[in-house]
Amino acid sequence: MILLSKLQLKQYENDGYVIPDFNMPEVLLKKIEKRHDKLLKKYPQFKNYCPAILHYDESFLEFCKNEIILNYVEQILGSDFALWNSSFFAKPAINGHATPWHQDGQYWPIRPLATCTVWLAIDDANEENGCLRFIKGSHKEKKLKNHNINSNKNLTLNQELDESEYNEKDAINLILKRGQISLHDVYLVHGSEANNSSMARRAITMRFMPTSSVFDHQMVKDKNLFSKLNASKYKDRKIYHMRGRDISGKNKLTYI
């Protein structure tokens, strides 16, 4: 069984992220590319970003169910967990949108808030084409920081971390080769620059939550919490069982 080492688990705990010794097989990467091309022909509005790709094509579940990836996630979240979303950040060449500095948990109706995100590079990701950037250790307080609305249409997300909450000088670049993955914590501060290069920077995210937490489909009706977000996209969100059982007893799991 392929697992994260003790050192890698310690890095995730201390830094909020880790890059495992993993490469998605090339045959599967080509399959992802073909399915994404097909998706864009049908939904051209997702040229930069598809926030919930499983809603439009559940066949992408195949890649989220990779046994090695699930082993890594189990080491971090425990033996009972579910997949609640997968997004596609296409970030095309020349005009790929930036992602503002943010914490993932700012957007999600999960309580207690807990998620491990797996980020799969479909293309090489580097500083030139707008790789992900992390603030090491910014997850440690386990709390959401202040965010502001940014309605710039050239951003993938509309909430941006207040500048007083982080120091960009502390950022590190997440350099990945095609097929590599990273895992990061729900509270980790991160973002990425626009892609003005001649190379695309495609990536898939897989969002896993422990089933001791609840994906609250009703929470999106609370306008004090979600009035500034596109909360409608959460109301019918499927939560896919991955391993173990529903510890909370309150999640409506889809078994696959």
C-alpha positions as CSV (number, residue, x, y, z in Angstrom):
1,M,0.0,0.0,0.0
2,I,1.4,3.4,-1.0
3,L,1.1,5.9,1.8
4,L,2.4,9.3,3.0
5,S,5.5,9.0,5.1
6,K,5.7,10.2,8.7
7,L,7.7,13.2,7.4
8,Q,5.1,14.0,4.8
9,L,2.3,13.8,7.4
10,K,4.3,16.1,9.7
11,Q,4.8,18.6,6.8
12,Y,1.0,18.7,6.2
13,E,0.5,19.3,9.9
14,N,3.1,22.1,10.1
15,D,2.8,23.7,6.7
16,G,-0.8,23.0,5.7
17,Y,0.1,21.2,2.5
18,V,2.2,18.3,1.1
19,I,3.3,17.1,-2.3
20,P,3.2,13.2,-2.2
21,D,5.3,10.9,-4.3
22,F,2.6,10.4,-6.9
23,N,2.0,10.7,-10.6
24,M,-1.3,10.2,-12.3
25,P,-0.7,7.8,-15.2
26,E,-0.4,9.4,-18.6
27,V,-3.3,7.4,-20.0
28,L,-5.6,8.9,-17.4
29,L,-4.4,12.4,-17.9
30,K,-5.2,12.1,-21.6
31,K,-8.6,10.8,-20.7
32,I,-9.2,13.8,-18.5
33,E,-8.1,16.1,-21.4
34,K,-10.6,14.5,-23.8
35,R,-13.4,14.8,-21.3
36,H,-12.6,18.4,-20.5
37,D,-12.5,19.2,-24.2
38,K,-15.9,17.6,-24.6
39,L,-17.3,19.6,-21.6
40,L,-16.0,22.9,-23.0
41,K,-17.8,22.3,-26.4
42,K,-21.0,21.9,-24.5
43,Y,-20.4,24.6,-21.8
44,P,-18.0,27.2,-23.3
45,Q,-18.6,29.4,-20.2
46,F,-16.2,27.1,-18.3
47,K,-13.2,28.2,-20.4
48,N,-11.4,29.4,-17.2
49,Y,-13.2,27.6,-14.4
50,C,-15.8,25.0,-13.7
51,P,-16.7,25.2,-10.0
52,A,-18.6,21.8,-9.9
53,I,-17.5,19.5,-12.7
54,L,-19.3,16.5,-11.4
55,H,-22.6,18.3,-11.7
56,Y,-22.1,18.3,-15.5
57,D,-20.2,15.1,-16.0
58,E,-20.1,12.4,-13.3
59,S,-17.5,10.4,-15.2
60,F,-14.8,12.6,-13.6
61,L,-15.5,10.6,-10.5
62,E,-13.2,7.9,-11.9
63,F,-10.2,10.1,-11.2
64,C,-11.3,11.2,-7.7
65,K,-11.6,7.5,-6.7
66,N,-8.0,6.7,-7.3
67,E,-7.0,4.3,-4.6
68,I,-3.6,5.9,-3.8
69,I,-5.2,9.3,-3.5
70,L,-7.9,7.9,-1.2
71,N,-5.2,6.3,0.9
72,Y,-3.5,9.7,1.4
73,V,-6.8,11.4,2.2
74,E,-7.6,8.7,4.8
75,Q,-4.3,9.3,6.5
76,I,-5.3,13.0,7.0
77,L,-9.0,12.8,7.5
78,G,-9.5,9.4,9.0
79,S,-11.2,6.3,7.7
80,D,-14.7,7.8,7.2
81,F,-14.9,10.5,4.5
82,A,-16.8,11.7,1.4
83,L,-16.1,13.6,-1.7
84,W,-18.3,16.7,-1.8
85,N,-16.9,18.5,-4.9
86,S,-14.5,18.6,-7.8
87,S,-13.6,21.7,-9.7
88,F,-11.7,22.3,-13.0
89,F,-9.3,25.3,-13.1
90,A,-8.5,25.4,-16.8
91,K,-6.5,28.6,-16.7
92,P,-5.9,28.9,-20.5
93,A,-2.8,30.4,-22.1
94,I,-2.6,34.2,-22.6
95,N,-5.7,35.1,-20.7
96,G,-6.0,32.6,-17.8
97,H,-7.8,34.2,-14.8
98,A,-6.1,34.8,-11.5
99,T,-7.4,33.4,-8.2
100,P,-7.3,36.0,-5.4
101,W,-5.7,35.2,-2.0
102,H,-8.4,33.3,0.0
103,Q,-9.1,30.4,2.3
104,D,-11.3,27.7,0.8
105,G,-13.5,27.4,3.9
106,Q,-14.9,30.9,3.3
107,Y,-17.1,29.5,0.5
108,W,-18.4,26.3,2.0
109,P,-21.4,25.2,4.1
110,I,-19.6,22.5,6.0
111,R,-19.7,22.4,9.8
112,P,-17.5,21.7,11.6
113,L,-15.4,23.1,8.8
114,A,-13.0,20.4,7.6
115,T,-11.8,19.5,4.1
116,C,-8.6,18.1,2.5
117,T,-8.2,19.3,-1.1
118,V,-6.3,17.3,-3.6
119,W,-5.0,19.4,-6.5
120,L,-4.0,17.5,-9.6
121,A,-1.8,19.2,-12.2
122,I,-3.0,18.4,-15.8
123,D,-0.2,20.6,-17.2
124,D,3.1,21.6,-15.7
125,A,2.4,24.4,-13.2
126,N,5.1,27.0,-12.6
127,E,5.5,30.7,-11.9
128,E,5.3,31.6,-15.6
129,N,1.8,30.1,-16.1
130,G,0.3,31.1,-12.8
131,C,1.0,28.2,-10.4
132,L,-0.8,28.0,-7.0
133,R,0.9,30.0,-4.2
134,F,0.7,29.1,-0.5
135,I,1.4,30.9,2.7
136,K,3.0,28.2,4.8
137,G,1.5,27.6,8.2
138,S,-1.4,30.0,7.7
139,H,-3.8,27.2,8.6
140,K,-2.6,26.7,12.1
141,E,-5.1,29.0,13.9
142,K,-8.0,27.0,12.4
143,K,-10.1,30.0,11.9
144,L,-11.4,32.0,8.9
145,K,-9.8,35.3,8.3
146,N,-11.5,38.5,7.0
147,H,-12.5,38.5,3.3
148,N,-13.8,41.2,1.1
149,I,-15.9,41.0,-2.1
150,N,-13.9,41.5,-5.3
151,S,-16.2,41.6,-8.4
152,N,-13.4,41.7,-10.9
153,K,-14.6,39.5,-13.8
154,N,-11.0,38.4,-14.5
155,L,-10.9,36.5,-11.2
156,T,-12.1,32.9,-10.7
157,L,-13.5,33.6,-7.2
158,N,-15.3,36.7,-5.9
159,Q,-14.0,36.8,-2.3
160,E,-10.5,38.1,-1.5
161,L,-8.6,37.9,1.7
162,D,-8.2,41.3,3.4
163,E,-4.6,42.5,2.9
164,S,-4.1,42.9,6.6
165,E,-4.5,39.1,7.1
166,Y,-1.4,37.9,5.2
167,N,2.0,38.9,4.0
168,E,2.6,38.1,0.3
169,K,6.3,38.1,0.9
170,D,5.8,34.8,2.8
171,A,4.3,33.1,-0.2
172,I,5.9,30.0,-1.8
173,N,5.2,28.8,-5.4
174,L,3.7,25.3,-5.8
175,I,5.7,24.0,-8.7
176,L,4.3,20.8,-10.0
177,K,4.9,18.6,-13.1
178,R,2.0,17.2,-15.1
179,G,0.4,14.4,-13.2
180,Q,1.7,15.4,-9.7
181,I,-0.7,16.3,-6.9
182,S,-0.6,18.4,-3.7
183,L,-2.9,18.1,-0.7
184,H,-3.9,21.2,1.4
185,D,-5.9,22.1,4.4
186,V,-9.2,24.0,4.3
187,Y,-7.7,27.0,6.3
188,L,-4.5,27.4,4.3
189,V,-4.2,30.9,2.6
190,H,-3.5,30.5,-1.1
191,G,-4.1,32.1,-4.5
192,S,-2.5,32.3,-8.0
193,E,-1.5,34.9,-10.5
194,A,-3.0,35.3,-14.0
195,N,-1.7,33.2,-16.8
196,N,-0.2,35.4,-19.5
197,S,2.1,32.7,-20.8
198,S,1.7,30.6,-24.0
199,M,1.1,27.5,-21.8
200,A,-2.2,26.4,-20.3
201,R,-2.2,25.5,-16.5
202,R,-5.1,23.1,-16.2
203,A,-5.8,21.4,-12.9
204,I,-8.6,19.4,-11.1
205,T,-9.4,19.8,-7.4
206,M,-11.0,17.1,-5.4
207,R,-12.6,18.1,-2.2
208,F,-12.9,15.5,0.6
209,M,-14.5,16.0,4.0
210,P,-14.7,13.7,7.1
211,T,-18.2,12.4,7.7
212,S,-18.0,13.7,11.3
213,S,-18.7,17.0,9.6
214,V,-22.0,17.8,7.9
215,F,-22.5,19.3,4.4
216,D,-25.5,21.5,5.4
217,H,-27.7,22.0,2.3
218,Q,-30.0,24.2,4.4
219,M,-27.2,26.6,5.6
220,V,-27.1,28.3,2.2
221,K,-30.5,29.7,3.0
222,D,-29.0,31.8,5.8
223,K,-28.5,35.2,4.0
224,N,-26.2,36.5,6.8
225,L,-23.7,33.7,5.9
226,F,-24.2,33.3,2.2
227,S,-25.9,36.4,0.8
228,K,-22.7,37.4,-1.1
229,L,-22.0,34.0,-2.6
230,N,-23.6,32.0,-5.4
231,A,-25.1,29.7,-2.8
232,S,-27.7,28.2,-5.1
233,K,-25.0,25.9,-6.5
234,Y,-24.8,24.1,-3.1
235,K,-28.5,23.3,-2.7
236,D,-28.6,20.1,-4.7
237,R,-24.9,19.2,-4.3
238,K,-24.3,15.4,-4.2
239,I,-22.0,14.1,-1.5
240,Y,-20.3,11.0,-2.7
241,H,-19.4,8.2,-0.2
242,M,-15.7,7.3,-0.5
243,R,-14.8,5.2,2.6
244,G,-16.2,4.2,5.9
245,R,-19.6,5.4,7.2
246,D,-21.5,8.6,7.9
247,I,-20.3,9.4,11.4
248,S,-22.6,12.4,11.8
249,G,-25.7,10.5,10.6
250,K,-26.8,13.7,8.9
251,N,-25.1,13.6,5.5
252,K,-27.2,12.5,2.5
253,L,-24.6,10.3,0.9
254,T,-24.6,9.1,-2.7
255,Y,-23.1,5.6,-2.9
256,I,-21.2,4.8,-6.1
